[in-house]
Amino acid sequence: MPNVGRMRVGFCELDEPLRIGGLEGACRGLEAALRRAGHEVAPLGGGSSYDDLRACGVVHFHGLWSPVHARVARRLRRLGVPYVTSPHGMLEPWAWRAKRWKKWPYFHLVERRKMARGRAVLATAAQEAGRLERFFPRALIHTLSLGSDLSRAPDYVAARAELGWEKDERVILYLSRIHPKKGLKELLHALGEFEPARLRAAQVRLVVVGDGPADYVATCRALAAKLEDRLELEWLAGVWSDKKWRYLQGADLFALPTYSENFGIVVLESCEVGTPVFTTVETPWTPVAEAGFGWVTEPGVAAARSVLGDFFENPRATAEDRLRCAQWVRENYGWDEIAGGYIALYEEAARAPGAVSA
């Protein structure tokens, strides 16, 4: 990606507990790509001075529902510094189900105004862009994918040896937040619909890696416990560091049968290391199925059971299959190429005339 002139881009992010997982990975990936292209990325927050803000050519807000972001945006408008906002899925239909009574008035009184007075609202895929049109003019909405830094590659045999997974086991991996929208309970119900002898014959190992609300986690664990007579079960707390890559590399199927996902960066990460994916049409990942690297279906138990049946009946991905999947990611989702679109948007925002009133 060519260097188009140094720019200082401010990143205003949510507090750390709220950005663990995909959001954190997206911000760090974009930040690194911007730096490689010769630009500066400056973290901003409620303690940032007017001089800090004035020094930015543009500011990028990541995530919603933050009073700190609203205060920073007001200061930027007074200074005439342009900004853009990435909701990162926080206006998706499922997201409104949690604390809607609180979010709805705050959105219309604060958040919507803040976003509309910026230079752009960023969606990560066409699905999210279409849903954002409910709230904002189409001209304000821009669609820019997230990407990968392409730092990992398939390493199936070594990863399994390190994790202690047997050669003949079919490992199904769920690695995500454990939340009702993510579909883990449906995956467990679908596994429970198979005859015990079939799961034992397939030598299934289910690996669940994640944290979530205590009540929902307890419900899922109780369902999983009922399967322990027919499959191997491994349940671990959330792993968001580099350790997650070994799980992704060693799995035979990564499963995210979600009801709502604006992007699903972990789907991309699974494909980056060549592991087949099972996800749903509520993600932007139909290209995975079209390219032949997994299954994308409607959410729900019936669809999950059908996919698992296909998975058990078909041969596992070969080393060559995994390399082709990884190469597909390299050709289509490298951050260094994708970041060019963000840089162009930032430059357009910075060139737009006039400050917006506070």
C-alpha positions as CSV (number, residue, x, y, z in Angstrom):
1,M,0.0,0.0,0.0
2,P,1.6,3.3,-1.0
3,N,2.4,6.0,1.6
4,V,0.0,8.8,0.8
5,G,1.4,11.4,3.3
6,R,1.7,11.2,7.0
7,M,-1.5,11.7,9.0
8,R,-2.3,11.6,12.7
9,V,-5.4,9.5,13.3
10,G,-6.9,9.5,16.7
11,F,-8.5,6.3,18.0
12,C,-11.1,6.7,20.6
13,E,-12.0,3.2,21.9
14,L,-14.2,1.7,24.6
15,D,-12.8,0.7,28.0
16,E,-10.8,-2.5,27.9
17,P,-13.4,-4.9,29.3
18,L,-15.8,-3.9,26.6
19,R,-13.5,-4.4,23.7
20,I,-12.0,-7.8,24.5
21,G,-12.1,-10.2,21.6
22,G,-13.0,-9.2,18.1
23,L,-13.2,-5.5,18.7
24,E,-9.8,-5.3,20.2
25,G,-8.3,-7.4,17.4
26,A,-9.9,-5.2,14.8
27,C,-8.6,-2.0,16.3
28,R,-5.1,-3.4,16.7
29,G,-5.0,-4.8,13.2
30,L,-6.1,-1.5,11.6
31,E,-3.7,0.5,13.9
32,A,-0.7,-1.7,12.9
33,A,-1.6,-1.4,9.2
34,L,-1.9,2.4,9.4
35,R,1.5,2.6,11.1
36,R,3.1,0.4,8.4
37,A,1.7,2.8,5.8
38,G,3.6,5.7,7.5
39,H,0.7,7.2,9.6
40,E,0.5,7.9,13.3
41,V,-2.2,6.5,15.5
42,A,-2.9,8.3,18.8
43,P,-5.1,6.9,21.6
44,L,-7.7,9.4,22.8
45,G,-10.0,9.5,25.7
46,G,-11.7,11.7,28.3
47,G,-8.4,12.9,29.6
48,S,-7.2,14.1,26.2
49,S,-6.4,17.8,26.0
50,Y,-7.5,20.2,23.3
51,D,-4.0,20.1,22.0
52,D,-4.1,16.3,21.7
53,L,-7.4,16.6,19.8
54,R,-6.3,19.5,17.6
55,A,-3.2,17.6,16.5
56,C,-5.3,14.9,14.8
57,G,-6.2,15.1,11.1
58,V,-9.2,12.9,11.9
59,V,-10.6,10.9,14.8
60,H,-12.1,7.4,14.6
61,F,-14.6,6.3,17.3
62,H,-14.8,2.6,17.8
63,G,-18.0,1.4,19.5
64,L,-21.0,3.1,21.0
65,W,-22.8,3.9,24.3
66,S,-19.9,5.8,25.8
67,P,-20.5,9.2,27.5
68,V,-16.7,9.8,27.2
69,H,-17.0,9.4,23.4
70,A,-19.8,11.9,23.4
71,R,-17.8,14.5,25.3
72,V,-14.8,14.0,23.0
73,A,-17.0,14.4,19.9
74,R,-18.3,17.7,21.2
75,R,-14.8,19.0,21.7
76,L,-13.8,17.9,18.2
77,R,-16.7,19.8,16.7
78,R,-15.7,22.9,18.5
79,L,-12.2,22.5,17.2
80,G,-13.4,21.7,13.7
81,V,-11.6,18.3,13.8
82,P,-13.5,15.7,11.7
83,Y,-14.4,12.3,13.0
84,V,-15.9,9.0,11.8
85,T,-17.7,6.3,13.9
86,S,-17.6,2.5,13.6
87,P,-20.6,1.0,15.5
88,H,-19.0,-2.5,15.3
89,G,-22.3,-4.2,15.3
90,M,-23.7,-2.3,18.3
91,L,-26.8,-1.2,16.4
92,E,-27.6,-4.7,15.1
93,P,-31.2,-5.9,15.9
94,W,-29.9,-8.4,18.5
95,A,-27.9,-5.7,20.3
96,W,-31.1,-3.8,21.0
97,R,-32.5,-6.6,23.0
98,A,-30.1,-5.9,25.9
99,K,-31.1,-2.8,27.9
100,R,-33.2,-1.4,25.1
101,W,-35.1,0.8,27.7
102,K,-31.7,2.5,28.4
103,K,-30.2,2.4,24.9
104,W,-33.1,3.8,22.9
105,P,-33.5,7.2,24.6
106,Y,-29.7,7.6,24.9
107,F,-29.3,6.8,21.2
108,H,-31.8,9.4,20.1
109,L,-30.7,12.0,22.5
110,V,-26.9,11.6,22.3
111,E,-25.5,8.8,20.1
112,R,-27.4,9.4,16.9
113,R,-26.6,13.1,16.9
114,K,-23.0,12.5,17.6
115,M,-22.7,10.0,14.7
116,A,-24.7,12.1,12.3
117,R,-22.6,15.2,12.9
118,G,-19.5,13.2,12.0
119,R,-18.2,12.7,8.5
120,A,-19.0,9.0,8.2
121,V,-20.6,6.0,9.8
122,L,-18.6,2.9,9.0
123,A,-20.1,-0.6,8.4
124,T,-18.0,-3.7,8.1
125,A,-20.2,-5.4,5.5
126,A,-23.2,-4.8,3.3
127,Q,-25.6,-6.4,5.9
128,E,-24.7,-3.9,8.6
129,A,-24.8,-1.0,6.1
130,G,-28.3,-1.9,5.1
131,R,-29.4,-1.9,8.7
132,L,-27.7,1.4,9.5
133,E,-29.9,3.0,6.8
134,R,-32.7,2.8,9.3
135,F,-31.0,5.5,11.3
136,F,-28.7,7.5,8.9
137,P,-28.7,8.8,5.4
138,R,-27.2,6.4,2.9
139,A,-24.6,9.0,1.9
140,L,-23.2,9.0,5.4
141,I,-22.7,5.2,5.5
142,H,-19.5,3.7,4.2
143,T,-18.7,0.0,4.0
144,L,-15.1,-1.1,4.8
145,S,-14.2,-4.6,5.7
146,L,-12.0,-5.7,8.6
147,G,-8.9,-7.7,7.8
148,S,-6.0,-9.8,9.1
149,D,-2.4,-9.0,9.5
150,L,-1.7,-12.5,7.9
151,S,0.7,-13.4,10.7
152,R,-0.5,-17.0,11.1
153,A,-0.6,-20.1,8.8
154,P,-1.9,-23.6,9.0
155,D,-0.1,-25.8,11.6
156,Y,-2.6,-28.6,12.1
157,V,-0.4,-31.5,13.2
158,A,1.9,-29.5,15.5
159,A,-1.1,-27.7,17.2
160,R,-2.9,-31.0,17.9
161,A,0.2,-32.5,19.4
162,E,0.7,-29.5,21.6
163,L,-2.9,-29.6,22.8
164,G,-3.0,-33.3,23.3
165,W,-5.7,-34.0,20.8
166,E,-5.6,-37.5,19.3
167,K,-5.0,-38.0,15.5
168,D,-8.4,-39.7,14.9
169,E,-10.5,-37.3,16.9
170,R,-12.8,-34.9,15.0
171,V,-12.4,-31.7,17.0
172,I,-15.3,-29.1,16.9
173,L,-14.2,-25.8,18.3
174,Y,-16.4,-23.0,19.7
175,L,-14.2,-20.0,20.6
176,S,-16.1,-16.9,21.3
177,R,-18.1,-15.1,24.0
178,I,-20.6,-17.5,25.5
179,H,-23.8,-15.4,24.9
180,P,-27.3,-16.4,23.8
181,K,-26.8,-14.7,20.4
182,K,-23.7,-16.8,19.6
183,G,-25.6,-20.1,19.3
184,L,-23.6,-22.4,21.6
185,K,-26.8,-23.7,23.2
186,E,-28.2,-24.6,19.7
187,L,-24.9,-26.3,18.8
188,L,-25.2,-28.4,22.0
189,H,-28.8,-29.3,21.3
190,A,-27.9,-30.3,17.7
191,L,-25.1,-32.6,19.0
192,G,-27.6,-34.1,21.5
193,E,-29.9,-35.1,18.6
194,F,-27.4,-37.6,17.2
195,E,-27.4,-41.2,18.3
196,P,-24.6,-41.7,21.0
197,A,-23.1,-44.5,18.9
198,R,-22.7,-42.1,15.9
199,L,-20.8,-39.5,17.9
200,R,-18.6,-42.2,19.5
201,A,-17.9,-43.7,16.1
202,A,-16.9,-40.2,14.8
203,Q,-14.6,-39.8,17.8
204,V,-15.9,-36.2,18.5
205,R,-14.1,-33.9,20.8
206,L,-16.0,-30.7,21.6
207,V,-13.8,-27.8,22.7
208,V,-15.5,-24.7,24.2
209,V,-13.4,-21.7,24.8
210,G,-15.1,-18.6,26.2
211,D,-16.7,-16.7,29.0
212,G,-20.1,-15.1,29.4
213,P,-23.0,-14.4,31.7
214,A,-22.9,-16.8,34.6
215,D,-26.5,-18.1,34.2
216,Y,-26.2,-18.7,30.5
217,V,-22.8,-20.4,30.9
218,A,-24.3,-22.7,33.6
219,T,-27.1,-23.6,31.2
220,C,-24.7,-24.5,28.4
221,R,-22.4,-26.4,30.7
222,A,-25.4,-28.5,32.0
223,L,-26.3,-29.3,28.4
224,A,-22.7,-30.2,27.6
225,A,-22.5,-32.5,30.6
226,K,-25.3,-34.6,29.1
227,L,-23.1,-35.3,26.1
228,E,-20.1,-36.6,28.0
229,D,-21.1,-40.3,27.6
230,R,-20.7,-39.9,23.8
231,L,-17.9,-37.4,23.1
232,E,-14.9,-35.9,24.7
233,L,-15.6,-32.5,26.2
234,E,-13.0,-29.7,26.9
235,W,-14.2,-26.5,28.5
236,L,-11.9,-23.6,29.0
237,A,-12.2,-19.9,30.1
238,G,-11.8,-17.3,27.4
239,V,-8.5,-17.2,25.5
240,W,-8.0,-13.9,23.6
241,S,-4.2,-13.8,23.5
242,D,-2.0,-15.5,21.0
243,K,-2.8,-18.9,22.7
244,K,-6.1,-18.9,20.8
245,W,-4.3,-19.6,17.5
246,R,-3.3,-23.1,18.6
247,Y,-7.0,-24.0,19.1
248,L,-7.9,-22.6,15.7
249,Q,-5.0,-24.4,14.0
250,G,-5.8,-27.8,15.5
251,A,-9.5,-27.9,15.1
252,D,-11.3,-29.8,12.3
253,L,-14.3,-27.5,12.4
254,F,-14.7,-24.0,13.9
255,A,-18.4,-23.4,14.9
256,L,-20.0,-20.0,15.3
257,P,-23.8,-20.7,14.7
258,T,-24.6,-17.1,15.7
259,Y,-27.9,-15.2,15.5
260,S,-26.1,-11.8,15.1
261,E,-22.6,-10.8,14.0
262,N,-21.7,-7.7,12.2
263,F,-18.4,-9.2,11.1
264,G,-17.1,-12.1,13.1
265,I,-13.3,-11.6,13.0
266,V,-12.8,-15.1,14.5
267,V,-14.3,-16.6,11.3
268,L,-11.6,-14.8,9.3
269,E,-8.9,-16.0,11.8
270,S,-10.1,-19.6,11.5
271,C,-9.8,-19.4,7.7
272,E,-6.4,-17.8,8.0
273,V,-5.1,-21.0,9.5
274,G,-7.1,-23.2,7.1
275,T,-9.7,-24.5,9.4
276,P,-13.2,-25.1,7.9
277,V,-16.0,-22.9,9.3
278,F,-19.6,-23.4,10.3
279,T,-21.4,-20.1,10.7
280,T,-24.7,-18.5,9.6
281,V,-26.2,-16.0,7.2
282,E,-26.4,-13.6,10.1
283,T,-22.6,-13.0,9.5
284,P,-21.1,-11.5,6.2
285,W,-19.4,-14.9,5.6
286,T,-21.3,-16.5,2.8
287,P,-18.1,-16.1,0.7
288,V,-16.6,-18.9,2.9
289,A,-19.2,-21.3,1.7
290,E,-19.0,-20.1,-1.9
291,A,-15.3,-20.6,-1.8
292,G,-15.8,-24.2,-0.5
293,F,-14.2,-23.7,2.9
294,G,-17.2,-24.4,5.2
295,W,-20.9,-24.1,5.8
296,V,-23.1,-21.0,6.1
297,T,-26.7,-21.7,7.0
298,E,-29.7,-20.2,8.8
299,P,-29.3,-20.1,12.6
300,G,-31.0,-22.7,14.7
301,V,-30.8,-26.3,15.9
302,A,-32.1,-27.9,12.7
303,A,-29.6,-26.2,10.5
304,A,-26.8,-27.0,12.9
305,R,-27.7,-30.7,13.0
306,S,-27.7,-30.8,9.2
307,V,-24.2,-29.2,9.0
308,L,-22.8,-31.6,11.6
309,G,-24.2,-34.5,9.7
310,D,-22.4,-33.4,6.6
311,F,-19.2,-32.8,8.6
312,F,-19.3,-36.3,10.1
313,E,-20.0,-37.9,6.7
314,N,-17.3,-36.2,4.7
315,P,-13.5,-36.5,4.9
316,R,-11.7,-34.0,7.0
317,A,-9.8,-31.1,5.4
318,T,-6.5,-32.1,4.0
319,A,-3.3,-30.2,4.3
320,E,-3.8,-29.0,0.8
321,D,-7.3,-27.8,1.6
322,R,-6.1,-25.8,4.5
323,L,-3.4,-24.2,2.5
324,R,-5.9,-23.2,-0.2
325,C,-8.2,-21.6,2.5
326,A,-5.3,-19.7,4.0
327,Q,-4.2,-18.4,0.6
328,W,-7.8,-17.3,-0.1
329,V,-7.6,-15.1,3.1
330,R,-4.2,-13.7,2.0
331,E,-5.6,-12.7,-1.4
332,N,-8.8,-11.1,-0.1
333,Y,-8.4,-9.9,3.6
334,G,-4.9,-8.6,4.2
335,W,-5.0,-5.5,6.4
336,D,-2.3,-3.8,4.4
337,E,-4.6,-3.7,1.4
338,I,-7.9,-3.0,3.3
339,A,-6.4,-0.2,5.2
340,G,-6.1,1.8,2.0
341,G,-9.8,2.3,2.0
342,Y,-9.7,3.6,5.6
343,I,-6.9,6.0,4.7
344,A,-8.9,7.3,1.7
345,L,-11.9,7.9,3.9
346,Y,-9.8,9.7,6.5
347,E,-8.3,11.9,3.9
348,E,-11.7,12.7,2.4
349,A,-13.0,13.6,5.9
350,A,-10.1,15.8,6.6
351,R,-10.5,17.6,3.3
352,A,-14.2,18.3,3.7
353,P,-14.8,22.0,4.3
354,G,-16.0,23.6,7.4
355,A,-16.4,22.7,11.1
356,V,-19.7,21.2,12.4
357,S,-21.5,23.1,15.1
358,A,-21.2,21.7,18.6
